[in-house]
Amino acid sequence: MKPSSTVGCDAFPCLDTRRESYLVPAVELDPEKVSILLISEAAPGNPADHYYAGENALFAQTTVLAFQDAGVNVTSIEDILKMGVYLTTAVKCGKTGSGVSTATIQNCSLLLEKEMALFPEVKVYLLMGDAAIKAVNMIARRNGEPRAIPAGSTYKIRAGEFTFRGARALPSYVQAGPAFFVEKIKRKMISEDIKKALDLVSK
């Protein structure tokens, strides 16, 4: 199964994203073997930097490093996939600025909801950054469910125990992109959250 075969955007209504960098993962996988769903902020401006674009892709490099920081013996995104971890973004197009608007996250949460539904065996959602957290809360609110993650700074709430549709939901920081190399405190917390997710699925 390829997520891109069932999830797609036709309207492209968002004003602060780059349509030319639109991307839903086309990676071939068995959805029932996915136990962790890692959601980061937005697709990269250059599709060649996406998770599944090869070992030199920026998102792949920083994510592999994040898992290595967590003590995991991986050297590629393929290794991470084999562990049952699927990686995607809350917003499917690249950003035009430094962030994405609430309206854009709301629009793309419709796609993300369809994408998340493809993976019935997920035990942990790793929500990497505010956009991912907002998107999942929007999905919950739209369906009359309680918000998955409470309001508050991530560093204050990340130790809490939160759930979304029967799976654990872990708020964390964005691990995909150049900021990962310079924000050392966040990098440490990212590694802790990844380790926590892996520990949860191993129980």
Backbone torsions as a table, in degrees:
resi	resn	phi	psi	omega
1	MET	NA	135.8	173.6
2	LYS	-112.7	123.2	179.0
3	PRO	-52.6	-35.7	-177.5
4	SER	-66.3	-16.5	-178.9
5	SER	-78.0	-17.4	-179.1
6	THR	-123.3	-11.7	-178.9
7	VAL	-118.7	126.4	-179.8
8	GLY	-163.1	158.0	178.7
9	CYS	-114.8	129.6	178.6
10	ASP	-106.7	-29.8	-171.6
11	ALA	-86.8	-34.5	-176.2
12	PHE	48.3	63.6	-175.1
13	PRO	-83.5	-9.5	-170.5
14	CYS	-76.6	139.8	-175.6
15	LEU	-97.3	-11.8	-176.0
16	ASP	-117.5	28.5	176.9
17	THR	-131.7	165.5	-178.3
18	ARG	-106.2	109.2	-176.9
19	ARG	-58.5	-33.3	-177.1
20	GLU	-67.1	-14.9	178.3
21	SER	-105.4	13.6	177.2
22	TYR	-57.4	135.1	179.9
23	LEU	-159.8	122.8	165.3
24	VAL	-107.1	132.6	-175.7
25	PRO	-53.0	133.7	178.1
26	ALA	-107.4	19.0	-178.7
27	VAL	-69.9	140.0	179.1
28	GLU	-85.7	126.2	-179.2
29	LEU	-155.1	167.1	174.5
30	ASP	-97.0	109.0	-174.6
31	PRO	-61.5	-26.5	-178.0
32	GLU	-76.0	-10.2	177.8
33	LYS	-96.0	0.2	179.4
34	VAL	-88.3	119.0	179.4
35	SER	-110.6	-18.7	177.4
36	ILE	-127.1	129.9	176.6
37	LEU	-114.6	111.6	-179.6
38	LEU	-97.7	122.0	-178.1
39	ILE	-118.5	119.1	175.5
40	SER	-105.0	-165.4	-167.3
41	GLU	-75.0	-76.9	-172.5
42	ALA	-137.9	157.8	175.2
43	ALA	-59.8	152.1	178.0
44	PRO	-69.9	156.1	177.1
45	GLY	-61.2	-32.6	177.4
46	ASN	-107.8	114.7	-179.2
47	PRO	-55.6	-20.7	178.3
48	ALA	-69.6	-9.3	178.4
49	ASP	-100.5	3.0	-177.6
50	HIS	-69.5	162.7	-177.7
51	TYR	-49.0	-41.7	-170.0
52	TYR	-103.3	20.5	-175.9
53	ALA	-93.3	6.6	179.2
54	GLY	115.9	167.7	-172.4
55	GLU	-66.2	-21.4	179.4
56	ASN	-88.0	-4.7	179.1
57	ALA	-65.5	137.2	-176.1
58	LEU	-58.8	-47.2	-179.5
59	PHE	-60.9	-37.4	178.5
60	ALA	-66.1	-45.4	-177.4
61	GLN	-61.1	-49.2	-176.1
62	THR	-70.4	-32.0	179.4
63	THR	-71.4	-41.3	175.4
64	VAL	-59.7	-43.2	177.4
65	LEU	-61.4	-39.6	180.0
66	ALA	-63.0	-40.9	178.1
67	PHE	-70.4	-36.0	175.4
68	GLN	-64.7	-39.7	175.7
69	ASP	-58.2	-31.6	-179.3
70	ALA	-82.3	3.9	177.4
71	GLY	87.7	16.2	-177.3
72	VAL	-96.0	134.7	-178.7
73	ASN	-85.7	82.8	178.0
74	VAL	-131.0	152.9	177.2
75	THR	-129.6	-1.8	-176.9
76	SER	-155.2	165.0	174.5
77	ILE	-64.1	-33.7	177.4
78	GLU	-59.2	-40.2	176.7
79	ASP	-61.1	-40.8	-179.5
80	ILE	-67.1	-41.8	176.7
81	LEU	-59.5	-40.9	-179.4
82	LYS	-64.0	-21.2	176.6
83	MET	-81.6	-3.0	-178.6
84	GLY	89.4	24.5	179.8
85	VAL	-110.3	119.8	176.4
86	TYR	-104.2	136.0	-175.9
87	LEU	-115.8	132.4	178.6
88	THR	-150.9	-176.3	179.7
89	THR	-123.9	151.2	176.9
90	ALA	-69.5	-38.5	178.5
91	VAL	-109.4	129.5	-169.4
92	LYS	-90.3	-4.6	175.3
93	CYS	-115.9	159.4	175.7
94	GLY	-71.7	158.5	-178.4
95	LYS	-84.3	152.4	172.0
96	THR	-93.2	-19.5	179.6
97	GLY	-129.5	-154.8	-176.8
98	SER	-81.6	-19.6	-179.0
99	GLY	-140.5	-174.4	177.0
100	VAL	-127.0	147.3	-175.8
101	SER	-76.6	160.7	175.2
102	THR	-59.4	-39.0	179.9
103	ALA	-62.3	-40.1	179.1
104	THR	-67.0	-43.2	177.8
105	ILE	-61.9	-40.3	178.3
106	GLN	-61.4	-47.0	179.4
107	ASN	-59.7	-48.7	-175.7
108	CYS	-74.6	-19.0	178.1
109	SER	-64.5	-22.7	175.6
110	LEU	-66.1	-40.7	176.3
111	LEU	-70.1	-42.9	-178.8
112	LEU	-61.3	-38.8	179.4
113	GLU	-61.1	-42.8	177.5
114	LYS	-64.7	-38.6	-179.5
115	GLU	-67.0	-44.4	179.5
116	MET	-61.7	-35.0	-178.1
117	ALA	-67.6	-13.6	179.3
118	LEU	-73.7	-13.4	-171.6
119	PHE	-118.7	89.1	-172.3
120	PRO	-75.2	-14.0	-174.7
121	GLU	-105.4	13.0	-178.6
122	VAL	-64.2	131.5	177.6
123	LYS	-106.8	-22.8	-177.4
124	VAL	-141.9	133.2	169.7
125	TYR	-105.1	120.0	173.3
126	LEU	-95.4	110.1	-175.5
127	LEU	-100.2	100.1	-169.9
128	MET	-93.6	87.2	176.4
129	GLY	107.6	167.3	-173.6
130	ASP	-62.0	-37.8	-178.3
131	ALA	-63.8	-41.4	178.7
132	ALA	-65.9	-42.4	178.6
133	ILE	-62.2	-46.9	179.8
134	LYS	-61.5	-42.3	-177.3
135	ALA	-61.8	-44.4	-179.4
136	VAL	-68.8	-38.9	175.6
137	ASN	-63.3	-36.8	177.4
138	MET	-65.0	-40.7	177.8
139	ILE	-61.3	-45.0	179.8
140	ALA	-61.9	-48.3	-177.7
141	ARG	-62.6	-39.4	-179.0
142	ARG	-63.7	-26.9	-178.0
143	ASN	-103.7	15.2	177.3
144	GLY	70.6	23.6	-179.7
145	GLU	-102.7	157.9	175.1
146	PRO	-66.5	150.5	179.4
147	ARG	-60.9	143.5	-177.5
148	ALA	-73.8	-41.4	-175.6
149	ILE	-121.5	128.1	-179.6
150	PRO	-71.2	163.8	176.4
151	ALA	-67.1	151.4	178.2
152	GLY	136.9	161.2	178.5
153	SER	-63.6	140.0	-176.2
154	THR	-57.6	-41.0	-176.6
155	TYR	-66.4	-22.1	178.9
156	LYS	-85.5	-30.1	-172.8
157	ILE	-104.9	-11.7	-170.8
158	ARG	-63.8	-18.1	178.4
159	ALA	-82.7	-7.9	-179.5
160	GLY	-73.4	169.5	179.4
161	GLU	-110.7	110.3	-175.1
162	PHE	-123.9	153.0	179.8
163	THR	-134.9	156.2	173.4
164	PHE	-141.3	114.0	179.0
165	ARG	51.7	45.4	174.6
166	GLY	86.9	-6.8	178.7
167	ALA	-109.6	154.4	175.5
168	ARG	-70.5	143.7	177.4
169	ALA	-122.2	118.8	-176.1
170	LEU	-111.2	113.3	175.6
171	PRO	-77.2	133.5	-178.5
172	SER	-145.4	-155.5	-177.8
173	TYR	-119.3	160.7	-177.8
174	VAL	-67.5	124.8	179.5
175	GLN	-102.7	-5.0	-174.9
176	ALA	-103.4	113.6	176.8
177	GLY	127.3	176.1	-172.3
178	PRO	-66.0	-27.3	-178.4
179	ALA	-61.7	-25.1	-179.0
180	PHE	-57.8	-32.3	-175.9
181	PHE	-75.4	-21.0	-172.6
182	VAL	-111.5	-22.6	-177.2
183	GLU	-92.8	83.8	-170.3
184	LYS	-67.3	-36.6	-179.6
185	ILE	-67.2	-44.6	177.7
186	LYS	-64.7	-37.3	179.4
187	ARG	-60.0	-39.8	178.0
188	LYS	-64.7	-43.2	-180.0
189	MET	-66.7	-37.1	176.7
190	ILE	-59.2	-45.3	-179.6
191	SER	-63.0	-38.3	178.1
192	GLU	-64.5	-39.7	-178.8
193	ASP	-70.5	-38.1	176.0
194	ILE	-63.6	-44.4	178.9
195	LYS	-61.6	-40.4	179.1
196	LYS	-62.2	-42.8	179.1
197	ALA	-61.8	-44.3	-179.7
198	LEU	-66.1	-37.5	177.2
199	ASP	-64.9	-38.0	-179.1
200	LEU	-64.7	-39.5	-177.9
201	VAL	-79.5	-16.2	-179.4
202	SER	-85.8	-8.3	-178.2
203	LYS	-74.5	NA	NA
